[in-house]
Amino acid sequence: MNSDPRRIRAIFAAGLATLSFAASAALAEEGASISPAQLVRETVQNEIKTSDDHAKFMFCERRATPKGSQTKLVVETRDATAGVLVAINDHPLTPQQRQAENARLERFVNDPAELRKKAKQEKEDADRVLKIMKALPEAFLYEPDGTELGREGVGKPGDELVRLRFGPNPRYNPPSRVEQVLTAMQGILLIDEQQKRIAKIDGTLTRDVGFGWGILGHLDRGGHFLVEQADVGGGHWELSRMDLSITGRALFFKSLSFKSSETYSDFRPAPPNLTFAQGVELLKKHEAELIAEQNGGSGAR
């Protein structure tokens, strides 16, 4: 059987064209797939940018430690965060406890110096978190570990989250004691690639971490922390959970042991220019509604 040279050339040309198209498509797909390091870098940049979001929220905060739990109603104001204790060990406050809590809040309302001190402490806490956030792209080495779907309290339910494994970057030199803890941490990072938001960080210390060559203290191997964020509506992401379990030693002899689990829920928008005093009044109103509901429920039983 004789082959037509022109037909052979046509088939060969078509084959090359198909191969070229497939290669181009593969390269385009590869180019569209962002590297783990770049994904973390872009996500951190967005997290820092959105930290200037002026949206305010009211929410419920529950903090549990080995000694028990406390539940608060919290509202963000332009002056500082206001929070009123509404339950201890999941039981409503007694009249005496409620009176003491109201007196604590009134101290901030009536003493500008105390309120400024509270705001300063919150600012310092936020600055430490910002330092850790800025360090994430350089402090760790990342590798892909599949995907999972967002759920209540972690990202946005149903949205795909990219899962990355991370470990210490041996070339990273922490600029301060705040970032020192990152040099011994490994774990999992969940990122919403579309929103460029961190949904979860789950890290564990793989070795002891010393501060000031160990003179100022150290944190023990096995220390664990978990932070989760969620979309609470309108494209706003807020902290939904934070767990800490740390032991160590400070200044030679003072032992450290810290274990807590905090959850944040029932987010609702708050007025953007709320003063601290107005925030306290708003909390008292919602507290009264909560007490009425509790009393109504008790009466029904």
N, C-alpha and C positions, 0 to 999 in steps of 0.2 A: 504494500500500500504506500503510494507516494504522498508525502505531505506537502501542502502548499506553503512555500516560504513566507508568503504574505500573511497567511493565517497564523503561522507560528509567531511571527513578529507581533501581530495584533494581540494574540493571547499573552505573549510575554509582556507587552506594553501594558495591557490591562492588569496583569498580575502585579507589575511594579506600581501601577497607580493605586491598586487596592492596598498593597503593602505600605506605600507612602501615606495613604489616608489613615490606615490603622495606626501607624507610628505617630502621625500628627495628632490623632485623637488621644493616644496614650500619653503623649507629652503634654497635651493641653490638660488632660485629667490630672496628671502629676503636678503640673504647674498650679492647678486650682487647689490642690491639697496642700494646706499650710503645714509647715513643720511644727512639732510640739513646742520647740523653744519660741518660735515666732508667735504661735497661738497664745502662749503664756504672756509674752511681751505685749501683744496687742490687747489682751484681756486686762492686764494690770493697768495699762494706760487708760483704758475705758473705766475701770474701777476708780482710779484716781480722779478722772474727769467727773464722773457721776457722784463722787463724794461731795461735790459742791451743790448737789441738788437741794433746793430750799424747801422741798415738800416736807410737811410735818405730819406725824402720825400719833394716834393714841393706840395703845395696845396693852396686852396682858403679859406680865413677866412672872415666871415661876422659877425659883432658884432652890435647888435641893443639895444638901450637904449631908455628911454622916450624922450631923446634929439635928437634922430636920429640914423642913421646907418653909419658904415664905413666898407668898403670892402678892403681886402689886399691880395696881392700875398705873400706867405710865403715860405721860404726854410730853411730846417735844415742844419746847417753846423757844422764842428767840433769845432768851436769857440763859437758860439751862434746862436740863431735863427734870421734870417734876414727877414724883412717884409717891403713891399712897399705899401703905400696907393694908391689905384687905383680908388676908388669911394667914394663919400660922399652922403648919402641919395639916393643911387643907381644912381647917376649922375656922369659922368666922371669928373676928376679934371680939373680945369682951368689951364692955363699955369703957373700962379703965384703959385697956390697950388702945382703943380708938381715940380716947382723949389724949393719951401720950403721943400718938401719931399725929394728930392735928396740931398739937403744940410744937412738934418737930418741924412741920411744914410752915407754921406761922413764924418760926424763928428765921427762916429764909426770906419770907415775905417782908418781915419788919426790920431785918438787919441787912442792908446792902453789902456790908463787908463779908458776911457769911455767904451771901449769894455769889459774890465775886469769887470767893474761895472755891465754892462748888463748881462754878463755871471754869475756873483755872484748872481744877483737877480733871474735869471732863476733857478739856483741850489737851492736856498732857497725855491722857489715855488715848485720845484720837491720834495724836502725833506718833505715839509708839506703834499703833496699828498701821499707820501710814508708812513708817519705816520698814516694818515687816513686809507690807505689800510691795513696796518699791524694790525690796531685795529678792523677791521670788524669781524673777527671770535669771538672775546671776547666781543665786545661792544653790540652786539645784540643777541636776541633769534630769531630763524628762524622756520617757519613752511611751509610745502608744500602748493602751491596754483595753481596747475595745470601746464600746459605748453602752449606755443604759438610759432608760427613760426617766425624766423628771417625775417627781411625786410630791405629794403634799409636804411642804416644808423644805423641799430640796429642788431648786430651780422652778420650772413651770410644769405642772403635771402634763405628761404626754409628750413634751418636747425632748428631742434627743440631746443627751449630754455626752461629751467626749471625756473618756476616762484616761488619765495619764498616771503612770507610776513615776515617783521621783525619789532621788537620793542625793546626798551631799555632793556638791561640785568641789573637787579637791583644790581647784584654783581660786575658789572664792575666799576673800579676805574680809571678814566682817568689820565695818567701820566703827561699831560701838558694841557695848554689852547687850543691847537690845537684840541685835541680829546674831549674836554669838550662838544662841541656841539652835540656829538653823544648820550649823556645821555638823550636827550629829543626828539629823532627822531624816527619816524616810517615810514614804506613805503614798497616799492616793489623792489626786486632784481631779475634781469634776468641773467641766467648763461647758457652758452653753455657747457653742461656737457662733451661732447666729446673733445672739444678744451680746456676746463678748462679756459674759458675767461669770464669776466664780460661784458655783452652786455648793461645793463642798471641799474642805481640806481636812484630811485625816492623817495625822502624823504621829510618829513614835520615835523617841530618842533611842538610838542604837548603842550609845555609850554614855558615860558620865560627861557632863559639860562643866568645866571649871571657869570661874570668873576671877580675873586678876591673878593668874597662875595658881588658882585654887585658894588664894589667901582670903578673897572676899566670899568664897563659898562655891558650891557646885550643885548641879541637878543630877539626880540619879538616872542611870540607864533604865529604860522602860517607861519613862514619863510619856504621857499620851495627851493629845489635844485634838478636838474635833470641832470644826466650825461649819455651819450650814447656812446658806442664804436661799431666799425664795422670792419669787415674783408675787407681790402682795396686791397687784392690780394697777392698771394704768401704766405698765412698764416700769414701775418702781420696785426695786429689790431691797429687802431688809433682812437683817440677821434673824434667823429663826431658831437656831440652837447653838449652844457653845458648851462643850464638856472639857474639863481640865482634871487631870490626875497626875500630880507631881510630888515627888519627895526629893529631899536633898539636905544641904547643910549651909548655914550662913555664918560668916565670921568665926570660923573654927569650931564652935561648940553648939550654936543654936540650930536645932534640927528644923527642917521645913517639911510640912505635909499639907498638901492642898488638894482637895477633891470636891468638885462641884459640877452640877449639871443645870444649865439654864435653858429654858425654852421661852420663845416669844411668839405670841399668837393673837388672833382676833384684831388684826390691824384695821384701823379706820382713819380716814383723813381728818386732820385737825386744822383749825384756822392758821394761815401762814405767819401772821404777825402777832401771835398770842404772847402776852407777857407771862412771866412766871406766876404772878398773882392771879391772872386770869386762868392760867392752867390749873392752879390749885382749886379754884372755884369750879372749873369744869370737872375735875376729878371728884370733888365732893358731891357734885350732882350725880355723877355716874355711880359713886359709892352708895349714895342714898337709894338709887334705883336697884342696885344689887342687893342691898339689905332688905328692901321691900320684897324683892323676888324670893329671897331666902326665907323671910318670915311667912310669906304666902305659901311657899312650899311646905314649911313646917306645919302651918295650920291645916293644909290639905291632908297631911298624914294624921 
